[in-house]
């Protein structure tokens, strides 16, 4: 593998950190058909193809990578599916990065895979190992930053995570081609992006740690918004109020029960305040060992508290619905935060998926109806009301089935 190919492989690691299959697919396409394209045929690693497909550029492998790229594209647009994949995708991305590097080598040497199995040529595996290591490191950094965003807006109600996903698709698609022509430039951009993400990760982690306070009894550092120390069970009399997206405020709360309800709404332990990533009404906080929805009385108050918001949300939706397009977006975001999110966060993938698709087609019709002048005053509240009924019903059914209501 020459220097340009090695730099290209390292440059791909930045793209693999966000997408597993697309960089491999585009690279295989370039190697397979690059010699027929005027803007690619003069590149060193494309010249090495010799016009003969290898295992990496074979029809079957290209079709497989293409199908998986499309599947990943669709999956990354769904918060539910994305959460299911996040635990193992780091290893998949590292593996695909190594496989792509080996594929680039094998284009120039059809017997390289066999050679790699021989001890005398073990050094040929070094580029693939380096590529996989860099990819895994980059994936970890990216995941660390996005985890803070997911923690604040788990279901991507604001759509920020979705915008990032589309940007990553765009950069991965065009960046792979740009990398072929401007290897050092694109490699430098990816390094800068990863450096920025690393600094953000450190900043977020530092701010989260600085926001903690010492327990008045045992000195353990606990969340300033917790209602009880997870270490010695000492009650916190005036926890900090959590605002929009779980943001720390300057206010304190003397209503401990109200604080617990707010923590439950953010899918945090009502005692330690620790965020729980898993889904289901039976989830347990790993920090304090408390079942989040283990208190039947508090669960009933939680449902009643969310339900009491319905009149205000309907009025808000009716007013914003009078504004075409923008009013629809604002109204939908508002009712999702107020009425849907508090219930949906506890539904399993299967429960949430079924409810989402049951109402999606109806919502498309209502959204189109909103284009009629003044119709939004009816369609937006109707969307909010239907969503509330469906998600509340699914949530209470799950609680009842689990003996928690």
C-alpha positions in Angstrom: 0.0 0.0 0.0 1.6 3.3 -1.1 1.5 6.5 0.9 -1.5 8.1 -0.9 -3.6 5.0 -0.4 -2.6 4.9 3.3 -3.6 8.6 3.8 -6.8 7.9 1.9 -7.5 5.0 4.2 -6.9 7.2 7.3 -9.0 10.0 5.8 -11.9 7.5 5.4 -11.7 6.8 9.2 -13.4 10.2 9.8 -16.3 9.2 7.6 -16.5 5.8 9.1 -17.0 7.3 12.5 -20.4 8.6 11.4 -21.4 6.0 8.8 -20.4 2.3 8.7 -21.3 1.2 5.2 -21.5 4.3 2.9 -17.7 5.0 2.9 -16.9 1.4 2.1 -19.5 1.3 -0.7 -18.3 4.5 -2.3 -14.7 3.4 -2.1 -15.5 0.0 -3.7 -17.4 1.9 -6.5 -14.4 4.1 -7.1 -12.0 1.1 -7.3 -14.4 -0.9 -9.5 -15.4 1.8 -12.0 -12.9 4.6 -11.5 -10.8 3.6 -14.5 -13.8 4.4 -16.7 -14.3 7.9 -15.3 -12.0 10.8 -16.5 -11.9 12.4 -13.1 -10.8 9.2 -11.3 -8.8 7.1 -13.7 -5.5 8.9 -13.1 -5.5 8.4 -9.3 -2.9 5.9 -8.1 -5.1 3.6 -6.1 -7.6 3.5 -9.0 -4.8 2.6 -11.5 -4.0 -0.4 -9.4 -7.3 -2.1 -10.2 -6.2 -3.4 -13.5 -9.8 -3.6 -14.7 -10.4 -6.9 -12.8 -12.8 -7.0 -9.9 -11.6 -8.5 -6.6 -13.6 -9.7 -3.6 -14.0 -6.1 -2.5 -15.2 -4.8 -5.8 -17.2 -7.8 -6.9 -20.9 -7.4 -7.9 -22.1 -9.3 -4.9 -20.1 -7.3 -2.4 -21.1 -4.0 -4.0 -24.8 -4.9 -3.9 -24.5 -5.9 -0.3 -22.7 -2.7 0.7 -25.2 -0.6 -1.3 -28.2 -2.3 0.4 -26.6 -1.9 3.9 -25.8 1.8 3.1 -29.5 2.5 2.3 -30.6 0.6 5.4 -28.2 2.5 7.6 -29.4 5.8 6.0 -33.0 5.1 6.9 -32.2 3.7 10.4 -30.2 6.7 11.4 -33.2 8.9 10.9 -35.1 7.1 13.6 -34.2 7.8 17.2 -35.6 4.4 18.3 -33.6 2.4 15.7 -30.5 4.5 16.3 -30.6 3.7 20.0 -30.8 0.0 19.2 -27.6 0.2 17.1 -25.5 2.5 19.2 -24.1 -0.3 21.4 -22.4 -2.3 18.7 -22.0 0.1 15.8 -18.5 1.2 17.0 -17.2 -2.3 16.4 -19.0 -2.5 13.0 -17.5 0.8 11.8 -14.0 -0.2 12.9 -14.4 -3.6 11.2 -15.7 -2.0 7.9 -12.8 0.5 8.1 -10.3 -2.3 8.3 -12.0 -4.3 5.6 -12.0 -1.3 3.3 -8.3 -0.8 3.8 -7.7 -4.5 3.1 -9.9 -4.2 0.0 -7.8 -1.4 -1.3 -4.7 -3.5 -0.8 -6.2 -6.5 -2.5 -7.1 -4.5 -5.6 -3.4 -4.2 -6.3 -2.5 -7.7 -5.1 -5.2 -10.3 -5.7 -3.4 -12.8 -3.4 -3.1 -10.4 -0.5 -5.8 -12.1 1.6 -4.0 -15.3 1.5 -0.7 -13.6 2.2 -2.1 -11.9 5.2 -2.7 -15.3 6.8 1.0 -16.1 6.6 3.2 -14.9 9.5 5.9 -13.5 7.1 3.4 -11.0 5.7 1.7 -10.1 9.0 3.0 -6.5 8.6 0.6 -6.0 5.7 -2.2 -6.0 8.3 -0.8 -2.9 10.0 -2.6 -0.4 7.8 -5.9 -2.1 8.4 -5.3 -2.3 12.1 -4.4 1.4 12.2 -7.5 2.4 10.2 -9.7 0.3 12.6 -8.2 1.9 15.7 -8.5 5.4 14.4 -12.1 4.8 13.4 -13.0 3.3 16.8 -11.4 6.3 18.5 -13.2 8.7 16.3 -16.5 6.9 16.8 -16.1 7.0 20.5 -15.5 10.8 20.4 -18.5 11.4 18.2 -20.7 9.2 20.4 -19.6 11.0 23.5 -20.7 14.3 22.1 -24.0 13.1 20.7 -24.8 11.3 24.0 -25.1 14.7 25.7 -27.5 15.8 23.0 -29.5 12.6 23.2 -29.6 13.0 27.0 -31.1 16.5 26.6 -33.5 15.6 23.8 -33.9 11.9 23.8 -36.6 11.7 21.1 -35.1 14.5 19.0 -38.2 16.7 19.4 -36.3 19.7 18.2 -34.9 17.9 15.2 -31.3 18.9 15.9 -30.1 15.3 15.9 -31.9 14.8 12.6 -30.2 17.8 11.0 -26.8 16.5 12.2 -27.7 13.1 10.6 -28.4 14.7 7.2 -25.2 16.8 7.4 -23.2 13.6 8.1 -24.9 11.9 5.1 -23.9 14.8 2.9 -20.3 15.0 4.1 -19.8 11.3 3.9 -21.2 11.1 0.4 -19.2 14.0 -1.1 -16.3 13.9 1.3 -15.2 10.4 0.1 -15.0 11.7 -3.5 -13.2 14.9 -2.4 -10.8 12.8 -0.4 -9.6 11.1 -3.6 -8.5 14.4 -5.0 -7.5 16.4 -1.9 -6.3 13.7 0.5 -4.4 16.0 2.9 -7.0 18.7 2.8 -10.0 16.5 3.6 -7.9 14.5 6.1 -7.1 17.8 7.8 -10.8 18.7 7.9 -11.7 15.4 9.5 -8.9 15.8 12.1 -10.2 19.3 12.9 -13.8 18.1 13.2 -12.7 15.3 15.5 -10.6 17.7 17.6 -13.5 20.0 18.0 -15.8 17.1 19.0 -13.2 16.0 21.5 -13.0 19.5 23.0 -16.8 19.6 23.2 -16.9 16.3 24.9 -14.4 17.4 27.5 -16.3 20.6 28.0 -19.7 18.9 28.5 -18.2 16.4 30.9 -16.5 19.2 32.9 -19.6 21.2 33.1 -21.6 18.1 34.2 -19.1 17.4 36.9 -18.9 21.1 38.1 -22.7 21.1 38.4 -22.5 18.4 41.1 -22.5 19.2 44.8 -21.3 17.5 47.9 -23.7 15.5 50.1 -24.2 17.4 53.4 -23.9 14.0 55.2 -21.2 11.9 53.6 -19.5 14.3 51.2 -20.3 12.2 48.1 -20.6 14.3 44.9 -24.2 14.1 43.7 -26.4 15.8 41.2 -27.5 19.2 42.4 -31.0 18.3 41.3 -31.2 15.0 43.1 -33.7 14.5 45.9 -31.5 12.0 47.9 -27.9 11.0 48.1 -27.3 7.7 46.3 -24.5 6.8 48.7 -26.0 7.4 52.2 -29.7 8.1 51.4 -29.5 11.6 53.0 -32.5 13.7 51.7 -31.8 16.9 49.7 -34.0 19.6 51.0 -33.6 22.2 48.2 -32.7 20.5 44.9 -32.0 22.6 41.8 -34.8 23.0 39.4 -34.3 21.6 35.9 -35.6 23.7 33.1 -36.1 23.2 29.3 -34.1 20.1 28.0 -33.0 19.4 31.6 -31.0 22.6 31.8 -29.8 23.6 35.2 -31.5 26.8 36.6 -30.6 29.1 39.4 -33.8 28.2 41.2 -34.3 25.6 44.0 -37.3 23.5 44.7 -38.8 22.9 48.1 -41.6 20.7 46.6 -39.7 17.4 46.7 -42.6 15.5 45.1 -42.8 18.0 42.3 -39.0 17.6 41.8 -39.5 13.8 41.6 -42.2 14.2 38.9 -39.9 16.5 36.9 -37.0 13.9 37.2 -39.3 11.2 36.0 -40.4 13.3 33.0 -36.7 13.5 32.0 -36.3 9.7 32.6 -34.1 10.3 35.6 -34.1 8.5 38.9 -36.5 10.3 41.2 -33.9 10.0 43.9 -30.3 10.3 42.5 -31.4 12.1 39.4 -29.2 9.8 37.3 -30.2 9.5 33.6 -31.4 6.0 32.5 -30.9 5.1 28.9 -32.9 1.9 28.7 -36.6 1.8 27.8 -39.6 0.2 29.5 -41.7 0.9 32.6 -39.6 -1.5 34.6 -36.2 0.2 34.1 -34.0 0.5 37.1 -31.4 3.2 37.8 -27.9 1.7 37.9 -26.7 4.4 40.2 -29.1 3.9 43.2 -30.8 0.7 42.2 -34.3 2.3 42.3 -37.0 1.4 39.8 -38.0 4.7 38.2 -41.7 3.8 38.1 -41.7 1.6 41.2 -44.0 3.9 43.3 -47.6 3.4 42.2 -48.8 6.6 44.0 -46.2 8.7 42.3 -47.0 7.1 38.9 -50.6 8.1 39.2 -49.6 11.7 40.0 -47.2 11.6 37.1 -50.0 10.6 34.6 -52.3 13.2 36.2 -49.6 15.9 36.0 -49.0 15.4 32.3 -52.7 15.1 31.6 -53.4 18.5 33.3 -51.3 20.2 30.6 -53.8 19.2 27.8 -56.0 22.3 27.8 -53.1 24.7 27.8 -51.3 22.8 25.0 -54.5 22.7 22.9 -55.0 26.4 23.2 -51.3 27.0 22.4 -51.6 24.7 19.3 -54.8 26.5 18.1 -53.1 29.9 18.2 -49.9 28.8 16.5 -51.9 26.7 14.0 -53.2 30.0 12.5 -49.7 30.6 11.2 -49.1 28.5 8.0 -46.1 26.1 8.0 -44.1 27.8 10.9 -47.1 27.5 13.2 -47.4 23.8 12.5 -43.7 23.2 13.3 -43.8 25.1 16.6 -47.1 23.6 17.6 -45.9 20.0 17.0 -42.7 20.6 18.9 -44.5 22.1 21.8 -47.1 19.3 22.2 -44.4 16.6 21.8 -42.4 18.1 24.6 -45.4 18.6 26.9 -47.6 15.6 26.2 -45.9 13.0 24.1 -42.3 12.8 25.3 -43.0 12.2 29.0 -44.9 9.0 28.0 -43.0 7.9 24.9 -39.6 7.9 26.8 -40.8 4.9 28.8 -42.2 2.8 25.9 -40.1 0.0 24.5 -39.1 0.0 20.8 -42.0 -2.3 19.9 -44.6 -0.2 21.8 -43.4 3.1 20.5 -43.0 1.9 17.0 -46.6 0.6 16.8 -48.1 3.8 18.2 -46.0 6.0 16.0 -47.1 4.3 12.8 -50.7 4.0 13.8 -51.0 7.8 13.9 -48.5 8.8 11.2 -50.8 8.5 8.2 -53.5 10.4 9.9 -51.0 13.2 10.8 -50.0 13.5 7.1 -53.6 14.3 6.2 -53.9 16.7 9.1 -50.7 18.4 8.1 -51.9 18.9 4.6 -55.2 20.2 5.9 -53.2 22.8 7.8 -52.3 24.5 4.5 -55.9 25.7 4.3 -56.0 29.2 5.8 -57.2 29.1 9.4 -57.4 25.3 9.4 -54.4 25.0 11.5 -56.4 26.2 14.5 -58.2 22.9 14.3 -55.6 20.5 12.9 -52.7 21.2 15.3 -54.8 20.8 18.5 -56.3 17.7 17.0 -52.9 16.2 16.3 -51.9 17.0 19.9 -55.1 15.5 21.3 -54.7 12.3 19.3 -51.0 11.9 20.2 -51.8 12.4 23.8 -54.6 9.8 23.8 -52.4 7.2 22.0 -49.3 7.6 24.0 -51.0 8.0 27.4 -53.0 4.9 26.6 -49.9 2.9 25.7 -48.1 4.2 28.8 -50.9 3.4 31.3 -51.5 0.0 29.7 -47.8 -0.8 30.2 -47.9 0.3 33.8 -51.1 -1.7 34.5 -49.7 -4.8 32.9 -46.6 -4.4 35.0 -48.7 -3.9 38.2 -47.3 -0.4 38.6 -50.6 1.6 38.4 
